[in-house]
Amino acid sequence: MQTTRREQITVIVCMYIGYLMLMFCRTAFTTVSPALVEDPDLSLTTTHIGDILGYAALGSLVGKLLTGFVADHFGGRLTLLVALGVVASLTAAMGYSASFSAFVLFIFCLQLLRAGGWPALTKLIGQWVPPESYGRTWGILSTASRTGVVISSLALGLLLVYALGEVDPDTLIAENPGGWRWVPFAAGGLGLLVVLGLWWGFPKRPASVRPKADEPKALDLLATLRFFARADRFWLICASLMCITMLMALVNFTGLYLAQSFEVSAGKAATAATVFPFGCLIAVLLVGLIYDRLTRKQRIYFVGASLVVGCLCIAGLIWITEAPYDMTLRFNVALALILLLGACIAPAYYLPMSVFSVEFGGARSGVLVGFIDATGYAAEAVFMPYAGRLADQSGGWTHFMWLLFVIACAGLVSTAMFLYRDHRAHQGPGDTLAL
């Protein structure tokens, strides 16, 4: 018995809302990060923020290694809902943090649980969506990630402006520097309300779709991992994702970059930082609609050209960060470049890896996407503390952008190589898991 179109749409809508709220809660910390540096009761610096984000990436790394197994065992629905409930609770609790170590603990645990979102979506897509619609569905769901960041950056940024109160135009210091705590309280509370609604509205997998006796048995875990390790495409997509994950980490530093490079208040920087996820949102929405229609050879040129433009955008940011022009002009140009950069790198971040995981992973797709994602977060865990220290130096944001430029070039090469090998692999006999 096949699932109905209405059931598929309902599941996709629930997946969209659930993952959107995971990203909404995740963004609460980066939204308030400029205000954390300005809060005299915390004594945090940009270096501390980078260290906290490094621990966040480490939490994501551990989470990706664990939650892939959880999603394969307990299913995507339960994994997604439990992850959202715990993440929302941790986000609200983060509002009580008063020290560096407390932020590290909360952000590590939050990211560990949030990591279950993508493997959960991978399992649900494999169960509910026909293969010819994988790219389109991933494109739609990828916008949930960016929509969550856009909405949270804008809504929580405006809440931050209100909570901080008036800002002294000379010092750019708010009259109520501790008001940032209302942001995680609000984000976590909203997340808990959403998970309650989804618990009742999310369809369960009908038992009649595929009887247990007819289900193919998955390879044992070690055999699965050996199979993955023998595929050069696995290593190439891992290298690609490592580079592009570090580029996507710009979303965590955008507010700090704008506040410290262009002399704007923490609240204004937090709301202006919306441009990066907004660019990602536009790209994954449009590209997701056409990705299935592109041949695998056409994807090489399409994604490759997009990453080339992304490299040029970073070069533009290197120039504009210290260009001898009016501050307002520099600020507006930087926003335009960041918007375009998000649009250029987001498709390469979401679509090739996601489609490959479902196609190649079979019944072990949760484990596969978890391992691939884990390599990206491992790179981010190393990148974040170093980037924070780099940005804290004199002229540090220019050096920060140069580092991103080198990473972008490496990402361009590795992604193009993966897409080329993927194209060649599908010209002959398939090598996907017969699960």
N, C-alpha and C positions, 0 to 999 in steps of 0.2 A: 504493500500500500504506500503510495507516494504522498508526501506532505502537500497540503494545498498552498496555493499562492498566498492566500491570506495569512496562513501560519508562517510562511517564510518572511513576509513583510513584517509581521508582528515581532518575530524573533530579531530581525535586523534593526527595527526601531528600538527594541529593548537593549540590544547590544550597543547601539549608538548612544543611547542615554546613559547606560552604565559606564561605558568607557569615557564619555564626555565628563561625567562627574569625577571619575578617577583623576583625570587631568586637571579638572577644576580645583580639586583639593591639593593636588601636587603643586600647583602654581602659587598657592598661598604664600609659601616661603619666599620664592623669588620675587613676588610682588612687593613684599615688605622689606626685602633685603636692603634697599637704600635707606629706609627708615631705621633699620637695626644698627647700621653704622653710625647714624646720627643720635641714637638714644644714649645719653651719658650713663644711664644705669647699667648698660650691657658691656660697654668698653670693647666692642667688636670693631675689627678693621676689614678691609677688602681681603686681606690674607686669611682672616678667620672665615669669611664667607666662602672663599675658595676651598678651604679645608672642609667646611661643613658639606659643601656640594660634592667634594671628593668622597666623603663618607656616604652621601646619598647614592652616588654612583656605585660604591661598593655594596650598599644594600640592594641595589638593583641587580648587580652581578650575582650575589648570593640568591636573590629571589628568582632570577631567571633559571638558575641551575636546579632550584627546588620545585618551582611552580609548574614547570613543564611536566614533571612526573605527576604532580597533583592533578593537573588538568586532564592528563591521560587516564588517571585512575578514577577521579570523582566526576569528571565531565565538565564542560565549559560553563554551564548555567550556575552550578553551585560554586565553582571556583570564582567566577566573576562577582557574584552577589556577596560572598563572604569577604572577598578582598575589598570591595567597596565599603562594606560596613566597618571593617577594622580601620581602613585608611581614613574614613571620615571621622572616626573616634580619635585617632591619633592626631589628625589635623586640629581638631578642637582643643585637644590637650596641649598642643604646642603653644597655644596662647598663654599658658602658664609658665613657659620657659623663662628663666632669668639668668642663664649662664651658657657658655660655649658648650660644655659637656651635655647639658640638657637638650640643646638644639641638635647636637650630634646624635644622641640616643633616639629622639623622636624622628628625625629625618631618615636615619638608617632603617628603623623599623617600618616607617611609612613607605619608603621606596621598596623594601623587601616584599611587602604585601602588594603594593601597586604593580609589581612586576608580573603578577599573575594575570593581569588583564589581557595582554596580547596572546599568550598561549590559550587562554579561555576562548577568545574570539576565533583563534585558529581551529580549535576543536568544534566550535559551533558552526563555523562555515563548512567544515568538512562533513558535518552531519546534515545540514539543512540546505546548502546551496549547490546547484549543479556545477560541474567543472567549467563549463563555457562561460559562467558568470563570476568566476573567482576574481579576476582583475577589477571588474566593475564594482563588485561588492567590497573588495578591499579599498578601492578608491573612495567609496562612500564612507566606510568606517574610519578610514584614515582622516577624513575631515572631522570626525568626532574628536580626535586628539587635538587637532589645531583649533576647532571651534571651542573646545573646553578651555584652551589656553587664551584664546582671544576674549571670550566672554569673561573669564576670571580676571585676566589682566585689566580689562576695561572696568568691569563692575567692582572688583576688589580694589583696583587703583583709585576709583572715585570714592569708594568707602574709606580708603586710606587718607585721601585728601581731606575728607570731612572729619575723620577721627583725629588727624594731626592738628587740626585747627589752622589758624592764621600762620603764615610763614613770614619771617622777617626778610624783607627784600635785600638787605645788605649781607646777612649771614646765611640766609636760606635755611635757618633752623626753625622748626615748628614750635608753637607755644605749648603743645602737648605731645612731646616725643614718644611717650609710652602708649599713645592711642593706637598704635599698630596692632595691639592685641585683639582688637575687635575684628580684624580681618580673618585670622584663623578660626575664631569662634564662629563667625558667620558662615565660612566655607564648610566647616565640619558639620554644623547644624543642618545646613541645606543637604549635604551628602547623606546624612542619616535619614532625612525625610524621603529622599529619592530611593534609597535602597529598600525602605519599607514598601513603597509603591511598586517597585519592580518585583519584589518577592511574590506579590500576588498576581502581577500582570504578565510575568515572563512565562511563555509556554514551556511545558515539559516535553521531552522527547516521547512521542507515542510509541508504546511497546509493540504495536503492530507494524511499524515501518520495516523493521528487520528483526526477525526472531533471533534470540540468542544462539540457537543451535546452528543457524546459518552464517553467523559472523565469522570471518576469517581470523585465524589466530595470528597475533603479532609476533614478530621475531623477538627473542629474548633481548634484553637491554644491551648486553655486551656485543651481541651479533649486530644489533642495530647501529651501535656506535662505530664498530669496525666498518660497516657498510658506508656510513657517512664519511669516515676518515679516508676511505679509498677514492672518494670522488673529488676531483680537483675543483669542481664548482663549489663545493662546501667551503674549502679554504679560501677561494677567491671572494665569495660573498661575505665571509667573515672579515677578510681584509678590507673590503669595501665598507662594510658596516662600521668597523672600527674608526675609519677616517670620517665617515659622514656623521656618526654619533657625536664625535668631537666638534664637528661643525654645527650640529644642531644644538650643542651645549651653549652656543651664543645666546640662546633665549634666556639662560640663567644669568648672564652678565649684561644683557642689554640695558636694563635699568641703571645699573652702576656705571656702565660706559657712558650713557647719555648724561647722567647727573654730574660725573666728574670731568668729562671732556668738554661739555658745552654749558656748564654753569647753570643748570636748571634744578628746581626743587625736587625732593624725593618723590612727592606725589605726581608732579608733572612727568618726571622720568618714568615712573611706573606705568602711567597711562599711555605715554608715547611708545613704550616698549611693546605695545600691542601690534605694531607694524610687522614685526618678524613673524609671529604666528599667523597673522592675517595673510601675509604673503604665502605661507605654507598652506593655509586653508584654501585659497584660490587655486593653487597649483594642483593639490591632490584631488580636488573636486573635478577640475577640468580634465586632468590627465587620466584620472580613474575612469572617466566615461569613455575614453578612447583607447586605453591601454590594451584591452582585449582585441581591438580591431587592428592593432599594429602587428606586423609580422615580427618574429624574434630578431630578424636582421634589422628591421626598421627601429626597433627599440635601442639598438646599439647607437645609432646616429642621434635619435631623439634625446635619450638620457645623457649621452656624451656631450651634445651641444648645450644642454641645460647646465651641466656642470662646468663647462668652459665659461659660460656667462657668469656663473657663480664665482669662479676664480677672479674674473674681471671686477665683480662687485667688491670683493675683498680688497683688491688692489686700489679701488676707488676709496674705500674706507681708510686705508693706510694714508692716502694723500689728504683726504678731507679732515682727518683728525687734528692735524696741526697746520692746515693751510692758512695763509695770511689773509683771510677774508672776514667779513662781518659774522659775528657769532650766530645770529639768526639764520643767515644763509647757510653756513656750515651745518647747523643743526638740521635744517630742512633737507639738505642734500644727503646727509647721513641717514635720515629716516627713509628717504626714497631708495637708497642703496640697500639698506637693511631689508626693506620690503621686497625688493627684487631678489635679494640673496635667498630669503626664505622660500620664494616661489621657485627658485632654481634648484635648490638642494632637496626639498621635501619629497618630490616624486622618487628620486633615487634612494631616499631613506626608507620609504614605506613600501613601494610596490614590488620591486624585484625580489627582495627577501621574502615578503609575505606570500607572493604567488609561488615562488620556489619551494617554500616550506610545506604548503599544502600539496603541491604536485609531487614533490620528491619524498616527503615524509610519510605519506599514507597514514596508517593508524598511529604512527609515532610522530605525527606532525607537531604535537605539543612539546615533545622532547627536543625535536630539531629546532623549532623556532626559539625555544628557551636557550639552547646552546649557542645559536647564532647571535641572539640578542646579548647573551652573557659576554661574548667577546667584545661587543661594542661598549658595554658598560665597564669592562675591565680597562679599556683604553680611556674611557671618560674618568674613571677613578684615578688614573695617573695624571690625566690632563688637568683636572679641576684645581688641585692644590698648587700645581706649578703655574697655571694661568693666573690664579689669584695673587700669588707672590709677584709674578711678572707685572701684572696691572698695578700693583701697589708701589712700584718704583717710579722714579721721575721719568716721564715720557713712556710709562709702561704700557699705555693702551696702544701706542703705535707698535711696540714690540709684540704685544698680544695679537694684533692683526697680522703681523708678518708670520707669526706662528700658524695662524689660521690659514694663511695663503699656502704655506708649504703643505699643510695637511690636506687642503683642497686639491692640490695638484696630485698628491698621492691617491686621494679618493677617486679622482677622475680616471687615472690609469687602472686601478684595481676594479672599478665598476665596469669600465669598458671591456676589460679582459673577461670578467664574469659573464657579461651579456654575450660576448663572442662565443665563449665555450658553451653557454646555454643554447645558443643558436646552432652550433655544430652538433651538440648532443641530441637535438631533436630532428636532425637530418637522417639519423640512423635508428637502430633499435633503441627503445627506451631503456633507461636505467633506474626507473623509479621502483620503490619498494612494492613488491606484490603482496600487500597486506589486506 
